[in-house]
């Protein structure tokens, strides 16, 4: 239990700067527009969890208290827009505190930013995200492939495209790139490799895949194209994503757990439908730690880890 308590202590301090309910109250008020928190049931649980962590309580917070604390931590997980190949700066002090490496990360993105693209049948039928690992090899999820192939997991030219320059308020200078065929689909992991038409590599370089699984608490960024998902969380989605969906964003977060037996890890980046297939990149150098495969907003997200991805690609 001590390790779990330490993990939550570190994550809450990174999010709010102190083991105190007041910074969380301010964040909640900014989003919801009410000062009721922490007088709600969830607020009382979170306040109790914070007090136990602060006092070094041996047993630590109860599961419901940890759930309330997790909820607060996730409120400090933004999703800045990309413009002209670079993600926006962090707009709020709490975001800057939670992700002190963001400004440095912004400087490493331009070479490979346009190697991450939006996969779609057409503009009205977006499917998810994919990223280049070589000149014509595009990685995404099997469930994205299922959408564009109607479950057949085979493709021919004309069934789907990828748009690498789809950004907010930035008209693209290149058209969509055809996806030609399926090179390989992993039999158990949610990942596949597709072949594209030739891509202008003078404007981008493929993403580099890391060789080792990230440590718990490592900073990561999900690069992708989140779609509107208001049915599952109508309150907080507008605060984090505004009214701009289906365009490139970089959502920072942290690795929250490793599950080597299933070749997966967990993270807390703010993702929605459309982030499927997003590369989870290191906030330090942009190396791909994994491929986002699923989860829920303000809930645990899963990613196929880089070691398993490397093995899969090497065997093709």
Buried (B, 14 or more C-beta within 10 A) or exposed (E): EEEEBEBBBEBBBBBBEEBBBEBBBBBBEEBBEEEEBBEBEBBBBBBBBBBBBEEEBEEBBEEBBBBBBBBBBBBBBBBBBBBEBBBBEBEEEBBEBBBEEBEEBBEBBBBBBBBBBBBBBEEEEBBBBBBBBBBBBBBBBBBBBBBBBEEEEEBEEEBBBBBBBBBBEBEEEEEBBBBBEBBBBBEEBBBBBBBBEEBEBEBBBBBBBBEEBBEBEBBBBBBBBBBBBBEEBEEBBEEBBEEBBBBBBBBBBBBBEBEEEEBBBBBBBBBBBBBBBBBBBBBEEBBBBBBBBBBEBBEEBBBBBBBBBBEBBEEE
